[in-house]
């Protein structure tokens, strides 16, 4: 009996493995039939998918597939088809949709079931295909759901034809004049060649060598290479890239100074910015020679819609006045009669993108109330903040300059100590930031700002500085900034001032 049971179990396991392999064979045929129905001229008929149950079955097979005994060609063909089908499925679930970028974490956070494992699209691309097989031609067959991608095919990739299909699709993409634009000694390439440069050899020469292997008219090595802006509009048969603007009204270029755009619906943004301001006066008539302010500003936003964000802002501050010799870090000592600290302000904040045709223009406004007593100081305590409310409205915009540079602009309208009789301070600060992106993760920038104060006795401040940002991931970013600071009082007394800043941004 025991022998009979063992034989039965062995037969059952063999049948299960055989069935899994048969499912995978059928998978390619079913995928081919599905794509022939829904793909037209390189785009997907998303409007028809809700009435088509065949996609659900394919997604189920992707999740339950067993490729443990499959050949290399079978695995590659399966993963390519799986990637394209998952993009279609995830887009269809959110349809009507303008862009896959409207779905938070579409590529790097949204999980999909593949072979029993929960993976993101980025993991499927990089860990299941690029890392083990290292074939740069995948970039011409993996379709991200955007018009800027190489067009999706109306047939499935199959193990027996995979090499031929990879070669053909790579050659078609590279010889497509809308994908690689060559004229007058200039070559405009898709951002794919920039984002995945290492897959094509890393250097400009290596990228051109790869392209010229497939291009019927090779690009000269002397050509000036640039990268045109990626078109993230959904590859939907119901749309064309020329017929609509970016409806999300939010910038998608992570290299830009990201504060200029709103965050997408359903996402959050948390920012902590630490500012250490210190000034030394040149006057001997004052009670202190050095004043130091340390301010931690916290802002939180939630994407109520793609174009309207709501949240709050608050600030904590420490201040200290000293006689020289002293140093700027004495503000953290926690002692001294001319020192104080506390949470000094809190209030609501919004960010709004008013024009869908200006994806990198937004307006941010906060209204914070003073917290605490005698914030403006008295005979024994220094100034720490304004007692009245502060209304701060900022107008952000940025412009790309070529492929690695951008210009960020900010113009503000600021009323401080609002509600106090005869003491409202009105200013209109303006800031320019010129940035350079040596990589997709690093931003280097120079900053200049001027702020006039419109009051009975005209006042102002100016600042100039250097900064850098680094993106650890699409969600986490750090920023460092140093500025030289001056105002009317410091100029008149021969003083000097500077700010030291470190900020963190989290977007999820």
C-alpha positions as semicolon CSV with decimal commas, in nm:
position;residue;x (nm);y (nm);z (nm)
1;X;0,000;0,000;0,000
2;X;0,282;0,239;0,093
3;X;0,452;0,173;-0,239
4;X;0,125;0,238;-0,420
5;X;0,074;0,570;-0,237
6;X;0,430;0,682;-0,311
7;X;0,384;0,593;-0,676
8;X;0,059;0,787;-0,685
9;X;0,222;1,095;-0,528
10;X;0,513;1,079;-0,771
11;X;0,269;1,052;-1,061
12;X;0,071;1,348;-0,924
13;X;0,382;1,565;-0,889
14;X;0,497;1,469;-1,239
15;X;0,155;1,556;-1,376
16;X;0,161;1,890;-1,194
17;X;0,501;1,982;-1,337
18;X;0,393;1,867;-1,682
19;X;0,074;2,071;-1,649
20;X;0,273;2,383;-1,548
21;X;0,492;2,345;-1,856
22;X;0,183;2,299;-2,076
23;X;0,031;2,613;-1,924
24;X;0,343;2,807;-2,015
25;X;0,331;2,676;-2,372
26;X;-0,032;2,778;-2,394
27;X;0,054;3,112;-2,234
28;X;0,247;3,229;-2,542
29;X;-0,038;3,132;-2,775
30;X;-0,300;3,302;-2,554
31;X;-0,084;3,615;-2,525
32;X;-0,046;3,628;-2,901
33;X;-0,424;3,602;-2,950
34;X;-0,488;3,872;-2,689
35;X;-0,237;4,119;-2,834
36;X;-0,372;4,069;-3,186
37;X;-0,714;4,176;-3,055
38;X;-0,617;4,483;-2,851
39;X;-0,302;4,629;-3,011
40;X;-0,347;4,854;-3,312
41;X;-0,057;5,040;-3,473
42;X;0,159;5,013;-3,163
43;X;-0,113;5,128;-2,921
44;X;-0,359;4,955;-2,690
45;X;-0,736;4,968;-2,717
46;X;-0,794;5,012;-2,344
47;X;-1,162;5,090;-2,389
48;X;-1,227;4,730;-2,498
49;X;-1,047;4,561;-2,208
50;X;-1,325;4,580;-1,949
51;X;-1,531;4,348;-2,167
52;X;-1,242;4,106;-2,228
53;X;-1,180;3,839;-1,963
54;X;-0,879;3,689;-2,140
55;X;-0,642;3,941;-1,979
56;X;-0,750;3,829;-1,631
57;X;-0,663;3,471;-1,719
58;X;-0,321;3,572;-1,850
59;X;-0,246;3,770;-1,533
60;X;-0,350;3,465;-1,329
61;X;-0,111;3,245;-1,528
62;X;0,173;3,494;-1,474
63;X;0,119;3,475;-1,100
64;X;0,100;3,093;-1,088
65;X;0,367;3,010;-1,347
66;X;0,643;2,762;-1,263
67;X;0,959;2,817;-1,469
68;X;1,194;2,614;-1,253
69;X;1,268;2,372;-1,536
70;X;1,228;2,615;-1,827
71;X;1,499;2,701;-2,077
72;X;1,672;3,039;-2,084
73;X;1,482;3,142;-2,397
74;X;1,149;3,041;-2,240
75;X;1,218;3,242;-1,927
76;X;1,319;3,553;-2,122
77;X;1,018;3,534;-2,353
78;X;0,786;3,476;-2,057
79;X;0,922;3,773;-1,856
80;X;0,903;4,009;-2,156
81;X;0,540;3,917;-2,222
82;X;0,462;3,927;-1,850
83;X;0,603;4,280;-1,819
84;X;0,401;4,413;-2,112
85;X;0,080;4,242;-1,998
86;X;0,118;4,371;-1,641
87;X;0,165;4,726;-1,771
88;X;-0,154;4,689;-1,974
89;X;-0,343;4,535;-1,682
90;X;-0,237;4,798;-1,428
91;X;-0,323;5,076;-1,672
92;X;-0,659;4,917;-1,754
93;X;-0,752;4,900;-1,385
94;X;-0,711;5,279;-1,354
95;X;-0,861;5,359;-1,696
96;X;-0,962;5,619;-1,810
97;X;-0,604;5,730;-1,762
98;X;-0,386;5,998;-1,917
99;X;-0,046;5,859;-1,818
100;X;0,096;5,570;-1,618
101;X;0,278;5,840;-1,420
102;X;-0,061;5,937;-1,276
103;X;-0,055;5,607;-1,080
104;X;0,163;5,649;-0,767
105;X;0,454;5,406;-0,765
106;X;0,352;5,249;-1,096
107;X;0,701;5,114;-1,165
108;X;0,873;5,103;-0,827
109;X;0,608;5,044;-0,558
110;X;0,304;4,870;-0,706
111;X;0,341;4,494;-0,655
112;X;0,249;4,227;-0,910
113;X;0,231;3,851;-0,862
114;X;0,491;3,676;-1,081
115;X;0,573;3,307;-1,027
116;X;0,421;3,330;-0,680
117;X;0,635;3,630;-0,582
118;X;0,524;3,992;-0,529
119;X;0,749;4,211;-0,747
120;X;0,742;4,558;-0,896
121;X;0,777;4,626;-1,267
122;X;1,126;4,765;-1,204
123;X;1,223;4,442;-1,027
124;X;1,083;4,234;-1,311
125;X;1,284;4,433;-1,564
126;X;1,611;4,459;-1,372
127;X;1,628;4,149;-1,153
128;X;1,452;3,895;-1,375
129;X;1,588;4,009;-1,713
130;X;1,868;4,268;-1,719
131;X;2,073;4,131;-1,430
132;X;2,079;3,761;-1,529
133;X;2,083;3,803;-1,908
134;X;2,228;4,152;-1,966
135;X;2,070;4,210;-2,306
136;X;2,026;4,579;-2,392
137;X;1,777;4,486;-2,664
138;X;1,515;4,437;-2,390
139;X;1,472;4,816;-2,388
140;X;1,309;4,794;-2,731
141;X;1,059;4,520;-2,642
142;X;0,963;4,609;-2,283
143;X;0,689;4,869;-2,325
144;X;0,624;5,105;-2,034
145;X;0,275;5,210;-2,147
146;X;0,380;5,550;-2,283
147;X;0,395;5,703;-2,629
148;X;0,767;5,765;-2,573
149;X;0,835;5,388;-2,553
150;X;0,907;5,179;-2,861
151;X;0,563;5,068;-2,985
152;X;0,410;4,756;-2,838
153;X;0,377;4,467;-3,082
154;X;0,055;4,285;-3,170
155;X;0,223;3,948;-3,125
156;X;0,377;3,758;-2,834
157;X;0,748;3,694;-2,788
158;X;0,812;3,322;-2,808
159;X;1,112;3,107;-2,709
160;X;1,169;2,967;-3,058
161;X;1,167;3,309;-3,228
162;X;1,306;3,527;-2,946
163;X;1,646;3,607;-3,098
164;X;1,489;3,699;-3,431
165;X;1,223;3,912;-3,258
166;X;1,474;4,099;-3,041
167;X;1,688;4,179;-3,344
168;X;1,394;4,292;-3,555
169;X;1,236;4,516;-3,288
170;X;1,570;4,675;-3,199
171;X;1,639;4,753;-3,563
172;X;1,287;4,892;-3,617
173;X;1,312;5,121;-3,314
174;X;1,660;5,252;-3,394
175;X;1,567;5,327;-3,755
176;X;1,243;5,501;-3,656
177;X;1,305;5,875;-3,726
178;X;1,071;5,972;-3,442
179;X;1,270;5,762;-3,193
180;X;1,619;5,870;-3,301
181;X;1,622;6,209;-3,472
182;X;1,930;6,288;-3,680
183;X;1,985;6,608;-3,878
184;X;2,254;6,868;-3,943
185;X;2,521;6,696;-3,738
186;X;2,293;6,652;-3,437
187;X;2,145;6,335;-3,293
188;X;1,848;6,357;-3,058
189;X;1,807;6,031;-2,870
190;X;1,534;5,886;-2,654
191;X;1,586;5,928;-2,278
192;X;1,611;5,547;-2,269
193;X;1,973;5,581;-2,387
194;X;2,041;5,821;-2,098
195;X;1,854;5,641;-1,819
196;X;2,006;5,304;-1,911
197;X;2,338;5,426;-2,052
198;X;2,532;5,157;-1,865
199;X;2,337;4,886;-2,047
200;X;2,460;5,029;-2,377
201;X;2,823;5,059;-2,270
202;X;2,814;5,373;-2,055
203;X;2,995;5,631;-2,269
204;X;2,867;5,841;-2,559
205;X;3,094;5,645;-2,792
206;X;2,959;5,310;-2,669
207;X;2,595;5,426;-2,704
208;X;2,657;5,542;-3,061
209;X;2,839;5,217;-3,141
210;X;2,539;5,018;-3,021
211;X;2,299;5,232;-3,225
212;X;2,514;5,211;-3,538
213;X;2,512;4,831;-3,525
214;X;2,145;4,852;-3,620
215;X;2,109;5,188;-3,793
216;X;2,095;5,178;-4,172
217;X;2,261;5,523;-4,187
218;X;2,515;5,537;-3,902
219;X;2,540;5,842;-3,679
220;X;2,883;6,012;-3,715
221;X;3,101;5,997;-3,403
222;X;3,132;6,376;-3,428
223;X;2,754;6,427;-3,396
224;X;2,632;6,644;-3,110
225;X;2,419;6,414;-2,895
226;X;2,119;6,532;-2,692
227;X;1,809;6,368;-2,542
228;X;1,457;6,485;-2,618
229;X;1,188;6,498;-2,349
230;X;1,013;6,168;-2,287
231;X;0,644;6,154;-2,381
232;X;0,459;5,988;-2,092
233;X;0,111;6,009;-2,249
234;X;-0,062;5,670;-2,237
235;X;-0,021;5,458;-2,553
236;X;-0,398;5,445;-2,591
237;X;-0,564;5,409;-2,932
238;X;-0,809;5,679;-2,818
239;X;-0,533;5,941;-2,783
240;X;-0,251;6,091;-2,978
241;X;0,048;6,272;-2,831
242;X;-0,023;6,579;-3,040
243;X;-0,386;6,611;-2,935
244;X;-0,351;6,665;-2,561
245;X;-0,124;6,834;-2,315
246;X;0,006;6,672;-2,000
247;X;-0,321;6,646;-1,807
248;X;-0,156;6,558;-1,480
249;X;-0,015;6,910;-1,459
250;X;0,281;6,784;-1,263
251;X;0,642;6,758;-1,366
252;X;0,779;6,410;-1,417
253;X;1,148;6,492;-1,453
254;X;1,304;6,399;-1,119
255;X;1,619;6,593;-1,209
256;X;1,434;6,921;-1,189
257;X;1,397;7,125;-0,874
258;X;1,096;6,919;-0,776
259;X;0,919;7,172;-0,553
260;X;0,799;7,352;-0,867
261;X;0,535;7,088;-0,936
262;X;0,242;6,958;-0,735
263;X;0,247;6,601;-0,609
264;X;0,016;6,342;-0,758
265;X;-0,322;6,235;-0,627
266;X;-0,301;5,999;-0,330
267;X;0,068;6,064;-0,257
268;X;0,227;6,247;0,035
269;X;0,525;6,479;0,060
270;X;0,705;6,549;0,387
271;X;0,987;6,804;0,396
272;X;1,217;6,892;0,684
273;X;1,446;7,189;0,623
274;X;1,704;7,291;0,884
275;X;1,845;7,644;0,859
276;X;2,130;7,774;1,076
277;X;2,162;8,151;1,036
278;X;2,440;8,340;1,212
279;X;2,544;8,704;1,192
280;X;2,830;8,903;1,339
281;X;2,791;9,277;1,358
282;X;3,063;9,535;1,317
283;X;2,912;9,764;1,580
284;X;3,028;9,791;1,943
285;X;2,711;9,970;2,055
286;X;2,496;9,656;2,072
287;X;2,433;9,419;2,361
288;X;2,556;9,124;2,153
289;X;2,805;9,077;1,870
290;X;2,662;8,750;1,732
291;X;2,302;8,645;1,678
292;X;2,228;8,286;1,577
293;X;1,896;8,134;1,474
294;X;1,842;7,763;1,417
295;X;1,509;7,690;1,247
296;X;1,357;7,353;1,161
297;X;1,068;7,392;0,916
298;X;0,837;7,096;0,862
299;X;0,579;7,083;0,585
300;X;0,343;6,801;0,496
301;X;0,130;6,780;0,180
302;X;-0,125;6,528;0,054
303;X;-0,229;6,501;-0,312
304;X;-0,602;6,561;-0,294
305;X;-0,593;6,570;-0,675
306;X;-0,305;6,580;-0,924
307;X;-0,329;6,958;-0,925
308;X;-0,438;7,043;-0,572
309;X;-0,246;6,947;-0,256
310;X;-0,336;7,022;0,106
311;X;-0,138;6,999;0,428
312;X;0,026;7,200;0,703
313;X;0,354;7,366;0,797
314;X;0,517;7,434;1,131
315;X;0,850;7,550;1,263
316;X;1,071;7,499;1,565
317;X;1,334;7,761;1,648
318;X;1,630;7,816;1,879
319;X;1,791;8,159;1,910
320;X;2,093;8,289;2,098
321;X;2,272;8,623;2,128
322;X;2,638;8,622;2,232
323;X;2,942;8,837;2,280
324;X;3,244;8,748;2,068
325;X;3,444;8,533;2,076
326;X;3,174;8,273;2,023
327;X;3,074;8,028;1,751
328;X;2,758;7,953;1,563
329;X;2,711;7,617;1,737
330;X;2,668;7,780;2,078
331;X;2,296;7,801;1,996
332;X;2,281;7,427;2,072
333;X;2,450;7,455;2,414
334;X;2,123;7,494;2,603
335;X;2,240;7,755;2,848
336;X;2,281;8,131;2,854
337;X;2,048;8,409;2,962
338;X;2,001;8,540;2,608
339;X;1,873;8,216;2,460
340;X;1,532;8,058;2,401
341;X;1,367;7,782;2,199
342;X;1,029;7,636;2,109
343;X;0,769;7,557;1,843
344;X;0,681;7,905;1,725
345;X;0,432;7,867;1,438
346;X;0,176;7,626;1,288
347;X;-0,089;7,652;1,017
348;X;-0,246;7,514;0,696
349;X;-0,072;7,496;0,359
350;X;-0,185;7,430;0,003
351;X;-0,012;7,388;-0,334
352;X;-0,202;7,436;-0,659
353;X;-0,118;7,393;-1,029
354;X;-0,367;7,633;-1,194
355;X;-0,289;7,565;-1,559
356;X;-0,274;7,206;-1,696
357;X;-0,061;7,333;-1,986
358;X;0,214;7,449;-1,747
359;X;0,325;7,124;-1,579
360;X;0,608;7,286;-1,380
361;X;0,426;7,592;-1,249
362;X;0,253;7,592;-0,912
363;X;0,143;7,823;-0,633
364;X;0,204;7,737;-0,270
365;X;0,042;7,929;0,014
366;X;0,068;7,886;0,391
367;X;-0,096;8,076;0,676
368;X;0,071;8,010;1,010
369;X;-0,012;8,143;1,354
370;X;0,243;8,237;1,619
371;X;0,267;7,996;1,913
372;X;0,393;8,114;2,251
373;X;0,419;8,437;2,448
374;X;0,646;8,736;2,395
375;X;0,781;8,586;2,072
376;X;0,917;8,924;1,967
377;X;1,123;8,948;2,284
378;X;1,140;9,167;2,591
379;X;1,398;9,308;2,829
380;X;1,528;8,963;2,922
381;X;1,448;8,744;2,621
382;X;1,560;8,778;2,256
383;X;1,333;8,787;1,949
384;X;1,241;8,433;1,834
385;X;0,949;8,484;1,592
386;X;0,657;8,709;1,504
387;X;0,362;8,712;1,741
388;X;0,112;8,783;1,464
389;X;0,023;8,543;1,183
390;X;0,235;8,499;0,869
391;X;0,085;8,462;0,523
392;X;0,336;8,335;0,268
393;X;0,244;8,277;-0,097
394;X;0,508;8,141;-0,335
395;X;0,497;8,115;-0,714
396;X;0,721;7,835;-0,847
397;X;0,828;7,752;-1,199
398;X;1,121;7,584;-1,371
399;X;1,251;7,557;-1,725
400;X;1,471;7,291;-1,883
401;X;1,782;7,419;-2,058
402;X;1,908;7,142;-2,281
403;X;1,926;6,801;-2,117
404;X;2,133;6,863;-1,806
405;X;2,050;7,216;-1,695
406;X;1,741;7,391;-1,563
407;X;1,639;7,726;-1,421
408;X;1,410;7,742;-1,120
409;X;1,231;8,067;-1,039
410;X;1,041;8,172;-0,729
411;X;0,855;8,495;-0,659
412;X;0,687;8,538;-0,319
413;X;0,438;8,762;-0,146
414;X;0,499;8,761;0,228
415;X;0,316;8,936;0,511
416;X;0,464;8,887;0,858
417;X;0,313;8,983;1,192
418;X;-0,028;9,002;1,029
419;X;-0,296;9,155;1,250
420;X;-0,060;9,364;1,461
421;X;-0,136;9,736;1,441
422;X;0,115;9,934;1,235
423;X;0,367;9,649;1,237
424;X;0,280;9,433;0,935
425;X;0,594;9,355;0,733
426;X;0,534;9,312;0,361
427;X;0,806;9,175;0,134
428;X;0,832;9,028;-0,215
429;X;1,132;8,793;-0,223
430;X;1,258;8,665;-0,559
431;X;1,490;8,367;-0,606
432;X;1,672;8,218;-0,905
433;X;1,831;7,873;-0,895
434;X;2,043;7,751;-1,183
435;X;2,100;7,376;-1,161
436;X;2,311;7,113;-1,333
437;X;2,236;6,741;-1,329
438;X;2,551;6,533;-1,388
439;X;2,339;6,222;-1,319
440;X;1,970;6,148;-1,264
441;X;2,030;6,138;-0,887
442;X;2,257;6,440;-0,837
443;X;2,170;6,808;-0,872
444;X;2,427;7,084;-0,826
445;X;2,299;7,440;-0,815
446;X;2,378;7,803;-0,753
447;X;2,126;8,032;-0,587
448;X;2,065;8,406;-0,585
449;X;1,791;8,594;-0,402
450;X;1,677;8,949;-0,328
451;X;1,400;9,051;-0,086
452;X;1,278;9,410;-0,049
453;X;1,068;9,504;0,256
454;X;0,794;9,754;0,171
455;X;0,765;9,959;0,486
456;X;0,808;10,320;0,600
457;X;1,185;10,279;0,615
458;X;1,288;10,068;0,317
459;X;1,486;9,755;0,402
460;X;1,613;9,450;0,210
461;X;1,828;9,141;0,220
462;X;2,030;8,962;-0,048
463;X;2,181;8,616;-0,056
464;X;2,391;8,401;-0,288
465;X;2,488;8,042;-0,239
466;X;2,581;7,696;-0,362
467;X;2,385;7,378;-0,304
468;X;2,349;7,013;-0,395
469;X;2,074;6,752;-0,387
470;X;2,101;6,375;-0,391
471;X;1,816;6,131;-0,451
472;X;1,873;5,808;-0,260
473;X;1,557;5,678;-0,429
474;X;1,255;5,828;-0,607
475;X;1,104;5,875;-0,259
476;X;1,396;6,007;-0,052
477;X;1,612;6,312;-0,117
478;X;1,872;6,512;0,078
479;X;1,973;6,871;0,010
480;X;2,270;7,079;0,130
481;X;2,298;7,457;0,087
482;X;2,535;7,734;0,196
483;X;2,462;8,103;0,138
484;X;2,631;8,434;0,206
485;X;2,371;8,670;0,347
486;X;2,358;9,046;0,376
487;X;2,102;9,317;0,453
488;X;2,085;9,692;0,500
489;X;2,180;9,678;0,870
490;X;2,483;9,455;0,812
491;X;2,603;9,672;0,526
492;X;2,575;9,986;0,740
493;X;2,755;9,831;1,040
494;X;3,019;9,633;0,852
495;X;2,875;9,301;0,970
496;X;2,853;8,966;0,797
497;X;2,614;8,670;0,794
498;X;2,573;8,324;0,644
499;X;2,329;8,035;0,643
500;X;2,404;7,662;0,663
501;X;2,119;7,438;0,551
502;X;2,033;7,072;0,530
503;X;1,697;6,942;0,413
504;X;1,521;6,610;0,361
505;X;1,227;6,535;0,134
506;X;1,013;6,222;0,134
507;X;0,752;6,161;-0,134
508;X;0,539;5,846;-0,137
